[in-house]
């Protein structure tokens, strides 16, 4: 396999030795690749494509450190293809054209296929992504794009239709332990030649910090090993306390503009809707720990109070707004408790989407029927002319009647009889149902007269 890199990089052994551990420990063949068995296991899609030498263009979608670049390189090795590494951050259409021309010459002269690996493909704009289309469709290149972002939002539809999206999962704890142990015993690329002992508790701690990210795990292991000179002679063994002192607090996987942002707010919303206060508190805590704007969370809670609770508990909206005001008043970290209180209240409140559904029906009718005129009898009549035109004629003032109720039509003639709000009878809506039933009975009695 010939590897072409668009950016000059020294491939000498000296540079390789100076490379980070994560780079040095990249597996050299599929057999040594750890994880992603849903793609590489026996009879799985990617495994069959390799064995049958029938590789297809694909988008590798997965979190940082899930092995996207390594897998792309191994696919080129296994299929004896020319591998071109292409950075979406530093390259443009000019570079794309050059790569395509080289791929055409290589295929014509040596019958060698080209795998074009595009890292961070989501950073390409539409025109740049469009440039790949004819060459992917013709089979001139096998495109492998890598992205941490949801391809549905970041990759153009025509390119998605010509590729397959393969989802890479975060490495499991067992996978990461295997990767770390391999690095500790590898004499050529790892630390097999260093006399140091790292106990299982320390390895599990390193794994726990990684959140499924192999690169992060190897970087932290390398950071620990680099501190070996600080240990007293004869005590080349890392304690858990030492490791905790060396390594930084783990950063939670989060991107306030990316998919994980929406995943977490969705988890919070659905936990409150599902009346699970424990899950609601957990997802709230996750978002706050990751640096989410607390006022964004508060705004979502206010929305939730009307959408999923409504009049089943009118106090829910009051609590949500109060939490927003409380946080705005006292800020971090004390204000987090106000949000936590609101999350628990909303999760444990009776639920009804009747208000949300009813308002949705209203919007549909307005869209279908247009702007219907207000019936004359409920129009305001501040002038003599308006009164002469019938504005306000025969309007019945509710407070002049028993229980401040008298039936009269308030909807335009075109939609008389429409029912938008249908309370479910949970929480306070039970009282609303009773009132509505009483008013409807009075209407029937009035009609009989």
N, C-alpha and C positions, 0 to 999 in steps of 0.2 A: 504493500500500500504506500503510495506516495502522499505525503501530507503537504499541502500548500497553505501557507498562512499569509493573509493579505498584509500583515504588519511584521516587519523584520524582527525575528526573535532568535537569539543565539541558542542553538541546540546543543552546545558543547556539554561535556560531562560536568565541567565546573559549574555551569549555570544550573544544571539539573540538581547538583548537590546542594546548591544554595536555595533551591526552590522550597516553598513551604511544604510541610509534611503532607498536607492534603493533595498537593500536586504530585509529589513523589510516590504516593501510595495508590495512584489510580491503577486499577487492574489492567492487565495487558491482554486479557481474553475474556470471553463471556463466561467461561467456567469459573473464573475467579471473581466475577461480579456478584455482590451480595445484595439481596433484596429484589423487589419488583417481580415476584414470582407470578403475579397475575398476568404479566406480560411475557416473562421468560421461562416460565415453568413448562414442563412437558406438554406438548400439544396446544400450547397457548399461541395466540396470534403472532407475536413477534418472533417467538422461537421457530414457528413453522416458516415464516418469511425468510429467516436466516438459513434454515436447513434447505429450503427449496430455491435459494438464491433469487428470491422474488420480492425484494425490498420495495416498499412503497413510500411515497412522500407522506410526511407526518408532522404533527405539532406535538411536542412533548410538553405537557402542562403539569407543573408540580412546584412545590415550595422550594425555597433556596436549599441547596445542599442535598437534593433528592437524587442526584446522579444523572442529570440530563446531559451535560457535556460529555461525561465519561461514557454514557451509553451510546451517544452519537458516534464517538470515536471508535468504540468497539464494533458498532455495526459496519463501519467502513472497513475495519480490519477483517472481520469475519467474511465480508463479501468481496474482499480484495479490490475495493474501490478507491479512487482518488478522493481524499478528504480535504475539503476547503473550509476553513474556519472563517466566519464572516461576522463582524460585530455590527449590530444595528445602531450602536451608539456612535461609531466612528466612520461608517461607510454610507455611500449614497448610490444613486443610479449609475454614475460613471463606473464605479467599482463593480457593480452588478454586471454591466455589459462586458467588462474585461473578463470576469469569471466565466460568463456564458460562452465567450469566444474561445477561451482556453479549454472549456469542457467539450466544445464541438470538435476542436482539433484533436484532443486526446481520444475521443470516441472514434473519430475517423481513422486515425493513424494506428492506435494501439488497441482499439476495441475495449478501452477501459472506461468504466462508468464513473461518474462524479457524484459524490454526496456533498451537497452544499449545506453546511451547518450554519444557521443564523441564530446567534445568541440574542436574547431579548428582542425577539421579532415584534413584540407589541410596540416597540419604540419606532418602528417604521411607519411612515404616513401612508395614505392610500395609494399615491402615485408609486411609491417605492415597492409596496406590496404588489401592485398591479404588474410591475416589471417582471415578476417571477411567473405569472400565469401561463403564458404560451409555452414556456420551457418546461414547466412542471407537467402541463397537459401533453406535450409531445414526448415526454420521457427523456429529454436531453439531460436533465439533472434530476436527482432525487433530493428533494428539499426536506431538511429536518430543521424545523423551527423550535426554539426553546423559549418558554415564557413562564413567568410566575403569575401572570394575570389571566383571568378567564378569557379564553379565545373567542367566546361568543360576543364579547364586547370589544376586543382589541384587534382581532384579525378580520379582514374583509370577507364577506360572504363568498365571493367567487373563489377565493383561495381556500377557504374552509371546505368548500364543496369538492376541491381537488386533492384534499389531504385527509388523513384520518387523525383525529385527536386522541392521543394516548395519555391517560392520566397517571402520573407517577405519585406514589404515596410517600409520606414521610417514612423514614426508616424506623422500624420497630426497635425496642430496647435490645432485643436479642441480636438484631442486625448490627446495631451500633457497638455492642459489646464484642461481637466477632471482628468488626473492623478495627477496633482499638487493640484487641489482643493480637491481631495480625501485625499491626504497626509496631507493637512492643517486641515481637519475635523476629521480624524481618531484618536480616543482617545487612542487606544491600540498600534498601530505601528507608527503613524504619530505625528502630532503636535497639535492635537485637544485639548490638555490640556494646551496649551501655549496661553497666552493673547497677541496676536500680530495681527496687521492688515497689510495685503499686498494688495495693490490696484490692479485693473485690468491692469494698465499701467506697473506695476512691473512684474506681471505674464506674460504679453505678451512679455516683455523684456527677461525674463528667457527663455521663449519658443523660442524666436528668436535666442538665443545663442545656442540652443540645436541642430539645424539642423536635427530634426526628431529623436533624440537620447533620449529615455526616461531616461536612466541612467544618462546622462549628465544633463538633466533638474532637476532630483531629487537631484543630487549632488550639483547643484548650489543653489537649494532651501535650502538644508541643510546648505550650507555655509552662506547663508543670515541669517537663523535662529540662527546660531552659533554666529552671531555678535550682537544678541539682547542685551547682557550685555553692549555693548558699547553705547547704546542709552540712552538718558536722561530719568529719571523717568517721567512717564506720557506721553511719546511720543513714545510708542511702535508701531510706524507705519513707514514702510519703504517708503522712497521717491524713485522716479526713479533715482535721482542723487546719492543717497546713494547706491542703487543697482549697478549702473554703476561703482561706485568707488570700490565696494567690489569684483565684479566678473571680472574675466580675460577676455580679448578679445577673442571672439570665434575663434576656430581653424577650418579651412575649411577642409571638408572631402577630403582627398587626400592621396594616397599611390604611391610614385614614381615608385614602382615596381609592383603595382597591377592594377586591372581593371580600377579604376577611372583615373589613369594616361592615359590609352589608350582612355577612354571615352572622356576626355577633349581635348586631341590633335585631336581626331576625330571630335569633335564639332568645334574646331578652323578651321581645314582643310575644313570641309564641309560648314562652314559659309563663308569662303573666296571663295570657289568654287561656292557657291550660290550667290555671289556678294552682301553680306550683311555686310557692314562695321561696323554697330553697334554691331551685334552679334560677329563679329571677335574681336572687341575691348574688349567685355565682357569676352569671353573665354580666350583671352590673359591675361586679368587682373586676372581672376580666377587662372590661372596656375602660374602666377608670385606671387600672394598673398599667394599661397599655398607652395611656395618654389621650384618650378620647376627650373631646370637648364636653364637659359635664352639662353645659346648657343645651347641647344637641340632644343628649339623653333626656333632659327635662322636657324639651319640646316634643320628643317622641312619646313621652309619658302622657303629656297633655292630650295629644292626639288619641292615644290609646283609651284614655278615660271616656272620650266621646264615642269612639268607634266600637269598642268591645264591651263597654259597661253601660254607657248612656244613662237612661233613666232608671235602670235597675238599681243604681245607687248614685243619685245626683251629687252626693258628697265627693265622689271620686274625682270629678273635675276640680272641685275646690281643693282637695288634697294635692293633686298634681300641680296646680298653679301655685299653691302655697310652697311646695317643694322647690319650684323654680325660683320663686321670690326669696326663699330662705337661702338657697345656694348663692344667688346673686348678692345677697346681703352679707354673708359671712365667708364665702369662698372656700378654698381648699385649706386644710383637709377636713375641717369641721363640717362643711356643707355636704360632704358625702353621706353623712347620716340622714340628712333630710331626703336625699334621693333614695337611700335604702328604705326609709320609712314609707315613702310613696310607692316604691316597687312592691313591697310586701302588702300594703293596703290594696293596691290595684290587683295583685295576684289573688288575694283572698276575697275580693268583692264579688257579689253576684254578677253574672255576665249576661249581656243582651246586645245583639247587633241590630236590634229593631230600628234604632235611630239611623244607623249607617245605611241599612237596607232601604229604609223609607226615603231618605234623602237621595239615594241613588235612583229610586223610581221617579222622584220628582225631576231630576235632571234628564232622565230618559223621555218623560212626557214633554218637557219644555223643548227638547231637541226635535221631537216628532211633531208637536202641535204648534210650535212657534210661540209668539208672545200674545196670548189670549187677553182680550180686554177685561178690565175689572168690572164686575156687575154693578149696575147703576146704584142699587140700594146700599152698597157698602162704600161708595165713593164719598169723599169729603165734599161739602158744599159751602165754601166760605163766601160765595158771592150770590147775588140775586139771580144772575143769568144761569149759574150752575143749578140752582134750585128749580128754575123754570124748565131746565133741560132734564129734570128728573134725578139729578144727583142726590143721593141720600133718601129718596122717597121710599116710604114704608120700611125704613130700617127700624129694627126693634132693639132697644137699649137693654142689654142683658140684666143690668142691675135693677131694672123695674120689675123683674119677675122673681118668683120663688127660687131660692138657691142660686140666684144670679145666673139662671140658664133659661134660654128660650131657643127653640130650634128655628134656624133659618139657613138658607143656602149661602155659602161663602165662596164656592168655587165657580168658575166660568161655566156656562151652560154646556160647552163642548166636553167637559170632563166631569160632569155631575156624577156623583156616586163613586168616584175613584177613592180607593183607600191606600194611603201611602204608609202611614205609621201603624204597625201592628205589634203592639207590645207582647212580649212572650210570657209575662206573668211571673217573672223571677224578681226577687227583691222588691224594691218600691214599685216596679211595674205591675205587681199584683194589685196595688191600690189604684193604679191608672186604669187597669182593665176593668175593675169594679166601677169606676166613675164612668168610663165609656159605655159600659153595658147599661148603666142607669140612665144615661142621656139618650141612648138608642131606644130604650123602652119608652121614655117620655115622648120621643119622636113618633113611635108607632102609635102611642095613645093619642097624640095630637092628630095624626093622619086619620084615625078612625072617626074623629069628631068632624 
